[in-house]
Amino acid sequence: MTASVPDGVRAPVADGASAFAPASVGNIGVGFDVLGHVIDGPRDIAHVRRIAEREVRIEAIGGAVAGADRLPLAASDNTAGRALQSMCEALSLPFGFALTLEKGIPLGSGLGGSAASCVAALVAANALLDAPLTRAALYPFALDGESVASGARHGDNVAPMLLGGITLSTPEQAIALDVPAWLHAVVVHPDQTLETRRSRAVLGAPYGLGDVVAHSAHLALFLTGLQRGDAALIRAGLRDVLVEPRRAPLIPGFAAVKRAALEHGALGASISGGGPSVFAWFESRAAAERAAPAMRAGFATAGFDARAYVSPVAGQRAELLQAPPA
């Protein structure tokens, strides 16, 4: 490392660090663009090095995910690259970063892959700062990165990846919410791709006042149920009357998957992020595991293979893969 360190500032413990960020369920049905939770399942990994040049360089993007080799290497066009650029600009860093990504979250899956790349990169780069930042301080940089993919600065994916579990996010802050330990999710990802921009395009028409009021009531019930650990309130609130009806036709097999989840006792089920993945919440891991095969079979009726992930809703946040050596 050739970058100078100002007097009185602790030198970084290493030139390079690696971090992972987990997949996520954006919106959680009733919380469009403001609620999300992480899951134990696929993940993206970022390898970051400090470099003397004051720039962000993406050196390679790999992984077993189809289409990963077509993702942009230009930092300003890549969620991870843009997030690191935002960090460098805001902190006026006298150095830059070189980045390599390993994609593990399928593209266009509704599992937060674009967000995971930028969060993993930020967590790794943060470990290389002379004075590492809090997770809350990383949030604005993550929003800048996520906006490259979605066209908007919304935190329903990046916030839970940074903080873990369930979060409520606004453009100004991310708040970790209470999560009952018994709460588990099944997330089923079909062999389909649905681009975020396309899934957002169907939401442009106005909504009726009655639907907006019903949605507000559901959200209030849902958040109260989480805070109290009350399954009945969560069940009453986990119903999306705004976004799901417009996006469901874009996902072959959705109705069958949701029906299978509810028939197996789900508290609720809806579209994960922009789709095509589908999630359902259950009162125990055992209940979730019993429902997962039936949910996969729902996609099979539409001619699509699918993979199911069973996870506690209080999932793990993004972390370093290993502590940088002293």
N, C-alpha and C positions, 0 to 999 in steps of 0.2 A: 504494500500500500504506500502510495507516494503523497496522498493528500495531507496537508499540514493540519495540526490540531492546535487551536488557540490556547494560550496560557490559561490555566485554571480549569480547563475542561477535561474530563476523564476520557482517555483514549478508548476506542471501541475494543471489545474483547476478541474480535475476529474480523476477517475480511469477507467472510461468506456465511450464510445461514440458509436453512431450508425450513419450510413450514407447510402445513396442510390446512385446507379449509373444507368443511363437510358440505354435503348437499343440504338443501333446505326446501321447506314447503312455504312458498310465498302466499300471502293473502289469508291463508287458513279459511278460505271460503268467505267468511263474514267480514273480513278485515282488509278489503282491497287496498293494496299499496301501503298499509300501515302495520299489519300483523304478519309474523312469520315465525317458524321454528326450524331448528336443525334436526337432522336425522343421522343415525349411524348407518352408513352405507357407502356409496361412491364418494370420492373426494378428489380435489385437485391439489397438486403439489407445486410449489414455487421454490426455485433455487436462485438466490440473489447474492451478488458480489458487489462490494464497494469498488468503484473505479475512480481514477483521478479526474477524468473528464466530467464536466458538469452537464451530463446528459443521461437519458435513460435509453438503454439498448436492449432489445429483445434478441437474444442469440439463437434461440430455437424453441419450437413448440412441438411436443411429442405426446406419447401416450397411446393407449389402445382404443381411444375413442374415434369413431369414424368422422372424418372431416377435420380433425385437429390440424392436419398439415396445411389446411386452407385458411386457417385463422391468420389475421394480419400480423406481420412482424413490426410494422411501423408503430412506435409506442403510442402516438396520439390516436391511433385507430383501434387500439387494443385496451380492454378494460383494465388489465393489470398494468400495462405501460402507462396509461393515462393516470391511474391512481398514484403511481410512483412519481410521475411528473408533477402532479398536484402537491405531493409531499415536498418534493425538492423546491418547488416555487414558493410554497408557503413558509418553509423554514429557511429559505435562502442558503441551502446547503452548499458548501464549497467543493463538493464531490458529486458523483452520480452513481448509478446502479446498472449492472448488467444482469439480465434476467433470463432464466430458462423455465418453461412451464411443462408440467406433465399433466395432461388432461385425463381425468378419470370419470368426470360427470358428462354424460352424453349431451351433445349439442341439441338445442331446441327441445329439451325434455321437460321443461317446467320444474327442474330441480335446482335452479340457481347456479348453473355452470359459469355464466359470465361473472356473477358476483363472487363465486368461490375463487376464481383466478385472481381477482384484484385483492381480495381479503388475504389470501395466502401470501401474495407478494408483499403486501403492507406489513403483515406480521413478521415476515422474514427480514424485510428492510429495517423495520423498527428495532430489531435486535442489533443492527449495525450502526445505529445512531450513537453519537457521543453521549446523549442523554435521551434514552428511550421514552416514548410518549405513553400515556394511558390509552386503553382501548377507546374511550370516549373521544380522545383527541384524534384518533385515526379515522373516526366515522366520516367527517367531511371529505376526506380523501377518497374513501370507499364510495361515497355517493358520486363524486366526480367520475370515478372509474366506471361505475355501473351505468351512468348516463350514456356512455358510448354505445352500449348494447340496446338500451330501452328507449333512449331519447328523452328520459326524464330522470330527475334526481330523487328516486324513492328508495327507502331503506328496508323494505320488507324481507329482502334476502340478506343484504350485507350486515344488518344489525344483529340478527341472531347468530350469524357466523362469527362476529366479533365478540359477542357477549355470552352465547350459549343459550339453550332452552328456547323460550318464547320471548319475543320482544314486541314492544309498541314503538313505532318509529315515525318521526316527522322530519322535515328537512333540517330542523335545528338540533334534534337530540334523539337518542335511542335509549329506551327504558326496558330493563329486564323485568318480566312479569313473574308472578308466582306460578309454579307448575306442580300440580299434585304428582307425587312419585309413582302412583299407580297408573297414570295416564300413558297409553301406548298408541302408536300409530302404525298403520300399514300403508305403505306407499308403493303403488304399482306403476311401473314404467313400461309402456308398450313399445313395440318396434315401429314407432311412428316419430315424426318430427313435426313440430309446430313452432314457427318462428314467433318470437315475442311481439314483434311489430304487427304481424298479422292478427294475433289474438287480441291485441289492443285496439286494432282498427274497428272491430265489430262493436265497440263500446261507445262510439261517437254520438249516436242518437240520444235525444233527451229521455229522461226517466220521469215517470209519473210521480206526483207527490205522495200518493198512497204507498208506492213501492219504497220510496225513500224513508218514509216514517216506519214502515215494517222493518226495513233493514236496520234502522237505528235502534229499534226495540230489540232485535235479535243480537246486535252487537253488545248492547248493554247487558242483556241476559248472559251472554257468553263470557264477558269480562268479569261479571259478578260471580259466575260459576267457577271460573279459574281462581279468583281471589279466595273464595270460600271452600274450594275443593268439592263442589257440589255437582255431581254427575247429572242430576236432573236439570239443573239450570244450564249446564253446558249443552245438553241434548236439546233443550228448548231454543237455545240461541244459535246453534251451529246449522243454520239454514240460510243459504245465499239466494236472495230473490232478485239481485241486481245483475251480477256478472255471469253466474253459471248458466242461466237460461240462454244467454247470447253466445256463450262460448261452447256449450255442450254439442251443438251440431257440427263443430269443427273436429270432434274427437269420436271416430267410429268406435262403438262399443262402450261409450261412457255410461249410458243408461243401465246396461247390464251389470257393469262393475259396481256402480252405486247401489243398485238393487241387491246385489249379492252381499255387499257390506252391511246394509241395513237388515237384511234377513238373518245375518249372523250377529246381530246385537250392537252394531256400531252406534255410537252417540251421534254421529253425523258423518257425511262423506261429501267431497266436492273435488274440484279441480285444483291440482297443485300448481301454483304460480299461473303462468299462461297456458299450461297444458303441454302435452297430452297426458302427463302422469296424473293419477288420481290418488287421493289420500282418504283415509278413514281413521277415526279415533275410537279407541276401545277402553274399557274400564280395567283391563288387565293384559299382561303379555300373553297369557294363555288364550284369551278371547281373540286377540289379534292374530296369533298363530293359526287358530282354527279358521279364521276368515280369509287369510291370505290366499290359499289355493282357489277358493271360490271366486275371489276377485280377479285372479289371473285368468280363470276360466271365462269370466265375463268378456275379456278382450279376445279370447280364443273364439268366441261365438261370432265375432266380427272379422275373424281371419288373421288376428295378430298375436304373435307370441309376446310374452311379457315377463318381466322379472319383478318379484315382490320383495320389499325390504320391511322388516319388522323392527321397530326402534322405540325406545322411550321418547316421549315428547321432550323431556328435559335432556336433550342431547348435548354432546360435548362441543365446545367452541373451537375455533381455529387455534392451533398451537404450533410451536416450533417442533420439528421432528427430533431434533437433538440440540442440546445446549451448545453454543459455540465454544470451542476449547479455549482455555486461557492461554 
